[in-house]
Amino acid sequence: MTPAALPIAPADDAPHLLLVDDDRRIRDLLSRYLSSEGYRITTAETAAVARAKLASLSFDLLILDVMMPGETGFEFARSIRQTSTVPILMLTARDAAESRIVGLEIGADDYVAKPFEPRELSLRIASILRRAKPAAAPLPETLRFGEFVFHVGRAELRRGDEVVRLTDREREMLGVLASQPGETVPRAALAGNGGTVNERAVDVQINRLRRKIERDPTNPLIVQTVRGIGYRLVVSP
């Protein structure tokens, strides 16, 4: 029997998330899943434990369960907002409309109503992290990589005078990669609107794109894999 592959540890510069939930089963499930998506995960079972970890660690996003014993997620989020702008995503089993209003008043960035699919949570996290990134300098009109030029505004790929035919998904994925040249783009951000494309499908589409722009698709130099996270587009200076 072939031994099971060992999980790939998230990169040292991967987004660091603090997951706060009093349900150990949920903490373990989400911690394993989000780690497999390329995030670094720290967990806490109460607001008090989370506050102690916030005092010594830096986080890119907080995931807070609303219904925790003692200090609730809403109360904890309200106290955080007095001193910090760190993105906050709320997990709630309450009425969605009520929770959304309360969360927005407090300053939460988004919420997910239980029960939910871990994939939905991952997509919402990716969306929040994209919005929270500092405003980047305007992208150039064109990006060059290898023999190719990608016209950002037209989402058009050329090799010399020849237009390279791309499918809609290939054009969309190349556009997402081109919006962050040289930076790692998580698979979730490449999954398409609504996240209907699964991780395996993203890898298949990337491989198809590579066959059109890489001299050796098995040893890609332009669309590079970042293990455990996603991909990055390497452009020419």
C-alpha positions as CSV (number, residue, x, y, z in Angstrom):
1,M,0.0,0.0,0.0
2,T,1.3,3.4,-0.9
3,P,1.8,5.6,2.2
4,A,-0.5,8.6,2.5
5,A,1.1,11.9,1.4
6,L,2.1,14.1,4.2
7,P,0.2,17.4,4.4
8,I,2.1,20.4,3.0
9,A,2.8,23.0,5.6
10,P,1.6,26.5,4.7
11,A,4.3,29.0,3.6
12,D,5.9,31.2,6.2
13,D,4.4,34.3,4.5
14,A,0.9,32.8,4.1
15,P,-2.0,34.8,5.7
16,H,-2.3,34.1,9.4
17,L,-5.8,33.5,10.7
18,L,-7.1,33.4,14.3
19,L,-10.1,31.0,14.6
20,V,-12.1,31.5,17.8
21,D,-14.8,29.0,18.5
22,D,-15.8,27.1,21.6
23,D,-16.7,23.9,19.7
24,R,-13.6,21.8,19.4
25,R,-14.9,19.8,16.5
26,I,-15.5,22.9,14.4
27,R,-12.0,24.2,15.4
28,D,-10.3,21.0,14.3
29,L,-12.3,20.7,11.1
30,L,-11.8,24.3,10.0
31,S,-8.2,24.3,11.1
32,R,-7.4,21.2,9.0
33,Y,-9.3,22.5,6.0
34,L,-7.9,26.1,6.0
35,S,-4.4,24.8,6.5
36,S,-4.9,22.6,3.4
37,E,-5.9,25.8,1.6
38,G,-2.6,27.4,2.4
39,Y,-3.4,29.5,5.4
40,R,-1.5,29.5,8.8
41,I,-4.1,28.8,11.5
42,T,-4.0,29.6,15.2
43,T,-7.1,28.6,17.3
44,A,-8.7,29.7,20.6
45,E,-11.7,28.3,22.4
46,T,-12.7,31.6,24.2
47,A,-12.4,35.3,23.7
48,A,-10.0,35.4,26.7
49,V,-7.6,32.9,25.1
50,A,-7.9,34.8,21.8
51,R,-7.1,38.1,23.4
52,A,-3.9,36.6,25.0
53,K,-2.8,35.4,21.5
54,L,-3.5,38.7,19.9
55,A,-1.2,40.3,22.5
56,S,1.8,38.3,21.2
57,L,1.0,37.4,17.6
58,S,0.0,39.3,14.4
59,F,-3.0,38.1,12.4
60,D,-4.3,39.0,9.0
61,L,-7.9,38.0,9.8
62,L,-10.0,36.9,12.7
63,I,-12.8,34.3,12.5
64,L,-15.1,34.7,15.5
65,D,-18.0,32.5,16.5
66,V,-20.9,34.6,17.8
67,M,-22.3,32.2,20.4
68,M,-19.4,31.6,22.8
69,P,-19.8,31.3,26.6
70,G,-18.7,34.3,28.6
71,E,-17.7,37.0,26.2
72,T,-19.6,36.5,23.0
73,G,-18.1,37.0,19.5
74,F,-20.0,40.2,19.1
75,E,-18.7,41.6,22.4
76,F,-15.2,40.5,21.5
77,A,-15.4,42.0,18.0
78,R,-16.6,45.3,19.5
79,S,-13.7,45.5,21.9
80,I,-11.2,44.7,19.1
81,R,-12.6,47.5,16.9
82,Q,-11.7,50.0,19.6
83,T,-8.0,49.6,18.9
84,S,-7.6,47.6,15.6
85,T,-8.8,47.4,12.0
86,V,-7.9,43.8,11.5
87,P,-10.5,42.1,9.3
88,I,-13.2,40.1,11.1
89,L,-15.4,37.4,9.8
90,M,-18.3,36.2,12.1
91,L,-19.6,32.7,12.3
92,T,-23.2,32.7,13.5
93,A,-26.2,30.4,13.9
94,R,-28.5,33.3,14.6
95,D,-31.0,34.8,12.2
96,A,-29.0,36.0,9.2
97,A,-30.6,39.4,8.9
98,E,-30.2,40.2,12.6
99,S,-26.6,39.0,12.8
100,R,-25.6,40.9,9.7
101,I,-27.0,44.2,11.0
102,V,-25.3,43.7,14.4
103,G,-22.0,42.6,12.8
104,L,-22.0,45.6,10.4
105,E,-22.7,48.0,13.3
106,I,-19.8,46.5,15.2
107,G,-17.4,46.7,12.2
108,A,-17.2,43.1,11.1
109,D,-16.2,42.6,7.4
110,D,-18.4,39.6,6.7
111,Y,-20.3,36.8,8.3
112,V,-21.2,33.1,7.5
113,A,-24.3,31.5,8.9
114,K,-24.0,28.0,10.3
115,P,-24.2,25.4,8.9
116,F,-21.9,26.2,6.0
117,E,-19.5,24.5,3.7
118,P,-15.8,25.0,4.5
119,R,-15.3,26.0,0.8
120,E,-17.7,28.9,1.3
121,L,-15.7,30.1,4.3
122,S,-12.5,29.8,2.3
123,L,-13.9,31.9,-0.5
124,R,-15.1,34.6,1.8
125,I,-11.8,34.7,3.6
126,A,-10.0,35.1,0.2
127,S,-12.4,37.9,-0.7
128,I,-11.9,39.8,2.6
129,L,-8.1,39.5,2.3
130,R,-8.1,40.9,-1.2
131,R,-10.2,43.9,-0.1
132,A,-8.0,44.5,3.0
133,K,-4.8,44.7,0.9
134,P,-3.3,48.2,0.7
135,A,-4.1,49.9,-2.6
136,A,-1.6,49.0,-5.2
137,A,0.0,51.2,-7.8
138,P,-2.0,51.2,-11.0
139,L,-1.2,48.3,-13.2
140,P,0.6,49.0,-16.5
141,E,-1.4,48.7,-19.6
142,T,0.6,45.6,-20.7
143,L,2.5,42.9,-19.0
144,R,5.3,41.0,-20.7
145,F,6.4,37.4,-19.9
146,G,8.5,35.4,-22.2
147,E,7.4,35.9,-25.8
148,F,4.0,37.1,-24.7
149,V,2.3,40.4,-24.0
150,F,-0.9,40.5,-22.0
151,H,-3.1,43.6,-22.6
152,V,-4.7,44.0,-19.1
153,G,-7.6,46.2,-20.1
154,R,-8.6,44.1,-23.1
155,A,-7.7,40.8,-21.4
156,E,-5.9,40.0,-24.7
157,L,-2.8,37.8,-25.0
158,R,-0.5,38.3,-27.9
159,R,2.7,36.6,-29.2
160,G,4.2,39.2,-31.5
161,D,1.3,40.2,-33.9
162,E,-0.6,37.0,-33.2
163,V,-3.5,36.9,-30.8
164,V,-3.4,33.8,-28.7
165,R,-6.8,32.2,-28.4
166,L,-7.9,31.7,-24.8
167,T,-11.0,30.2,-23.3
168,D,-13.1,32.5,-21.0
169,R,-11.8,30.6,-17.9
170,E,-8.2,30.9,-19.1
171,R,-8.6,34.6,-19.8
172,E,-10.3,35.1,-16.4
173,M,-7.5,33.3,-14.5
174,L,-4.8,35.0,-16.4
175,G,-6.5,38.3,-15.6
176,V,-6.5,37.5,-11.9
177,L,-2.9,36.5,-11.9
178,A,-2.0,39.6,-13.9
179,S,-3.7,41.8,-11.3
180,Q,-1.0,40.7,-8.8
181,P,2.1,40.2,-10.9
182,G,4.8,38.3,-9.0
183,E,2.5,37.7,-6.0
184,T,1.0,34.5,-4.8
185,V,-2.7,34.1,-5.7
186,P,-4.6,31.4,-3.7
187,R,-6.5,28.8,-5.6
188,A,-9.7,30.1,-4.0
189,A,-9.2,33.4,-5.8
190,L,-8.8,31.6,-9.1
191,A,-11.9,29.5,-8.6
192,G,-14.3,31.8,-10.5
193,N,-17.4,33.7,-9.4
194,G,-19.3,31.8,-6.7
195,G,-16.5,29.3,-6.2
196,T,-18.2,26.7,-8.4
197,V,-14.9,25.5,-9.7
198,N,-13.1,23.1,-7.3
199,E,-9.4,23.0,-6.6
200,R,-8.7,20.2,-9.0
201,A,-10.5,22.1,-11.8
202,V,-8.3,25.1,-11.1
203,D,-5.2,23.0,-11.5
204,V,-6.5,21.5,-14.7
205,Q,-7.2,25.0,-16.1
206,I,-3.8,26.3,-15.1
207,N,-2.2,23.3,-16.9
208,R,-4.1,24.1,-20.0
209,L,-3.0,27.8,-19.8
210,R,0.6,26.7,-19.4
211,R,0.4,24.6,-22.6
212,K,-0.2,27.9,-24.4
213,I,2.4,30.1,-22.9
214,E,5.2,27.9,-21.5
215,R,8.0,26.5,-23.5
216,D,8.1,23.5,-21.2
217,P,4.7,23.1,-19.4
218,T,6.2,20.5,-17.1
219,N,8.8,23.0,-15.9
220,P,6.9,26.2,-15.9
221,L,8.7,29.5,-15.7
222,I,5.8,32.0,-16.2
223,V,2.9,30.6,-14.2
224,Q,4.7,29.1,-11.2
225,T,3.2,26.8,-8.5
226,V,3.4,28.0,-4.9
227,R,3.0,24.7,-3.0
228,G,0.0,24.5,-0.7
229,I,-1.3,27.9,-1.7
230,G,-1.8,28.6,-5.4
231,Y,0.1,30.2,-8.3
232,R,2.0,33.4,-9.3
233,L,2.7,35.0,-12.6
234,V,6.3,35.9,-13.2
235,V,6.6,38.9,-15.5
236,S,9.6,40.4,-17.4
237,P,11.1,43.6,-16.0
